[in-house]
């Protein structure tokens, strides 16, 4: 029902949508939000299960996010999926393989890490997104269900993602992909994991991803940016929620400046994979995403930047 309502609203012209917003506009930092986005944000804010974090239970919130996952998603074209389990240090993680109809033999693949502040979300919450990516790119996409904090704090999520990268690369022939054409990507915290994985593999002289797709990435867990102040409240990802994520993911405050937690603090980015960096206009993470794109570009890394 809610998904149908959102789809209906987004088909309406802006003058009609403004009736639903009672003519009110949202303008912050020189940007004015479209009426459709205002309505969607209102729906998300009303349904946001992280309003009261004082006694928030990560496990219960994960269940809620999984239940919410499909309610606002648009349908993606069908494609084949395969579910795998990978043994990692002291546990197992799920990996979902998306196989589009137009996939090439021994072609490119994208290894995708979902967002959620290292605490929330799952393969399920990002299923529709991964389907869209696979169909749009014509690549296989592997969605990684890395273990979450606070049960599994830094560096376990990053370790899980790297174990998944190695496993997929080692079995590239079985997956009918090219191990030299493995890209990594993710949104928000997942973008952090993708960027951090590239930094760590470069530092350890390991085989590198072919490129990195960073969608509104968190690149600096210790920094202070204007967008974090401008969008601290009322834009779904609040400053309190970001602090809650940080406290769950990072056990030692010193780690917030670690280059594998805050890749923007890596002072030798030359030679990192080409990057696509996507930022969102009304997002507390926007400025650090823009800063990271500049950080890479200044080091000679090819960057495509979009907002």
N, C-alpha and C positions, 0 to 999 in steps of 0.2 A: 504493500500500500504506500509506504513512504517513498520507496524507490520510484513508483509510478508518479507520485506527486512531484518529486524533484525533476524528473524527466519532463513532465508537463510544464513546469515553471520555466525551465531553461529553453523551451520552445517559444516562449512569449517574448515579444519585443520589449526593449528597455522601458518605453513609456508606460506600458502596462505593468511591468514589474515594479516601477516606482510607486504605483498605487499601493502595492503590498508593503513598501517601506515607508508609506505615508509621506513621501517626498523627502525623507531624510537621507543624507549622504554621509559616507564615512571617508574622511580625508585625513591622512596622517603622513607626515614627511613628504608632502608634495604629491602624494599619490591619492587618487580617488577610486574607491572600490566600485565595481559595477553593481547594479541592483541585484542581478542574479547571484553574485557572490555574497552580497549582504544577506540575502535570504538563506543561502546554504550555510553561511557561518552562523546565523541565528539558530538554524535547526541543529547544527553540530554542538553549539554552546548549550542549548537546552538539553541535549542528550548526553553531554559530556560526563562520564562517570568519575572524573578526577577532580571534581569541584572541591570536595573535602578530603584533604590528604592527611589529616591529623591521625586518622585510624585506618588509612587505606591498606588493603591487603592485596599485594601484587597478584597472587594466585586468583583471587576473585575478580580482579580487574581484567586479567587475561581472559577469563571465561566470558566476561561481558563484551570485551572487544571482539572475541571470536563470534559471539552471537550477533553483534552489530555489523559484522564484516560485509554481508551481502545486501544490507537494507538500502544503501545509497549507491550501489554500484550499477553501472550500465553493463549490459550483456556483451561479452566478447565472443568472437566467432569460435566455434568448437575446435578443439585440437586434441591430440593424443597426449596423455600424461602417464608417467610411470613413477611410482613411489619407491624410494630406496632407504635403507638405514646404513649409517656409517659408524663403525666403532671408533671412538675417540678416547682420549685419556680419561679413564674412570667413568665411562658412559657411552651412550650412543646418541646420534642426532639424525633427524629425518631430512631427506633431500628429495625434492620433487622435480622431476624432469619434464619439461614441456616440449613437445615435438610438433611444430607446425607442418601443415601439408606441403609448403613450399621450401622446406629445409633442404640445403645442399649437402651432398655427400662430402665428408671430411671438411666441413666448412667452419664458420665462426660459431662461437657459443658465448653466452653471457652467464656468469655466476652471480646470482643476485642475493643481497643481504637486506632483509626487511628492516624498516625503522621501528621505533617504539621506545627510544631512550635506553636501550639495552635491558629494559625491564618488561616491556609489554610487546604485544603483537606476535605474529607467527606466520608460518606458510599460509595458513588459512586466510588471515586478514589481507594478505597481499596476493591472493590467488588470481583475482581478476586483472590486477596490474601486470602480473607475470604473463598471463595469457595474452594481453594486449601487446606486451613487448615482443613475445615470441612471434605472434602473427605479423606485427608491423615490421620487425627486423628480418623475418625469415630465418631466424637462428634458433637453435635449441637454447632454452633457458633453464638453468638449474637454480631453484630456490632453496636456500640453506636455512634449516631450523636450528640455528646455533643456540646453545644454552644461555639462559637469562639470569641476570642479577635480580635480587641480592643473593640468591642461592649460589650463583656462579659469577663472581666479580672479575674485574680485569685481572689477568689477561685471558681468562677462559673463553669469552665470546670470540676474541680475535684468534686465539689458538684453534678454536673449532672451525672458523672460516678458512684459516690457512690449511687445516687438515683436509677440508672439503676441496679446496683448490688443488692440492697435491693429488688427492684420490681421483678427481676428475681428469687431471692432466695425465696421470699414470695409466688411466684406463681409456684414453682418448680413442684408441682404435675400436674398442668395444662399443663406445658411444657414437662411433662414426663421425667424429669431429677432429679438428686439427689442434693438437696441443699447443701449437704456436699462435693460435688465434683465439685464445681464451681471454675474454674481457671480464672485468669485475665491475659491479655497480651496486648501488643501494640508495635509499632515501633516508635523510635525517641521520639517525644513529647508524643506519646501514651504510650511508655514504661515508660516515666516519670510518667504519670497518673496512670499506673498500680502499679508501685513501691510506689508511694505516697499514693495511696489508701490503700495498705497493711500496710504502716507505720501508717497512721491515724487510721485505724480500730484497730490495735494493741494498740495504745495509748489510744483509747476510749473504749477498752475492748469489741469490737463487734466481731461477727462471722467473721472468716478470710477466704479468698480464699484458696482453696486447694493447689494451686501452682501459680507461676507467670512466664510468658513467656515475657522476655525483649529483644526486637530486637533492636540493636544499640540504647540503651536508653540514653536519656539526664538525667543525675543524679545529675548534679551540675551546676546550673545556675550562680553561683558566682565564680567558680573555674577557674584556669589557667592550661592548660594541653599541653604537647608537641604536641599531634596530632592536637590540634586546630591551632597551629602555622604551622605545617608541611603541613596541608591541608586547609590553610586559603583561597586559591584562586584556581579555576580551577577544583574543584571536586564537583560541583553542589551546595552543602551546603557551602556557603562562610561565612567568618567571618562577613561581613556586613549584610548578611541575618540573621545570628544568633542574631546580635544586634537588628535588626529590629523586629524579633520575640520577643525578651526580652522586648523591649520598649513597644510593644503592649500588652503583657501578664501581665507584672508586673507594677502596678501603683506606688508602693512604693519600692525604692531600697532595703530597709531592708528585704523585702519579698524574695529576691533572696537567702537569707541564711536560710529561713524558712525550716524546715524539711519536710514540705508538698509540697515544691517547689524543694528543693535540698535534696532528701532522703539520699544521701551519708553522709549528716551531722547529721543524726540520730545516736545518740551514744548508743542506746540500741537495736540493730538489732536481738539479739538472740530471737528465737521464730517466726521470720517472715517465711512466706511460702517458701518451697523449690523453687528453681529458675532455669530456663534455661536462660542463658545470651548469646546472639549472638552479636558479634561485626563484623564490616567490616574493612578490612585492610586499605583502603584509605578513611578514614572517620574522620572528626574532632572530632566526639563523641567517637572515639574508646577507648582512654585512660581512660575516665571516666567510660565507660562501664566495662573495665577490672578492674578498681579500685573498682567499686561497687561489682563486683563478689567477689573480695578479701575481701571487707568489710563484705559481708554476710558470706563467708566461714570462716573467722577468728572468727565469732561469733557463729559458729557451725551450720549454715544453710547449707543444702545440695544444692550444686550448680553444674550444668552441664554447662560448658563453651565451646563455639564454635566460631571460626572465619571463 
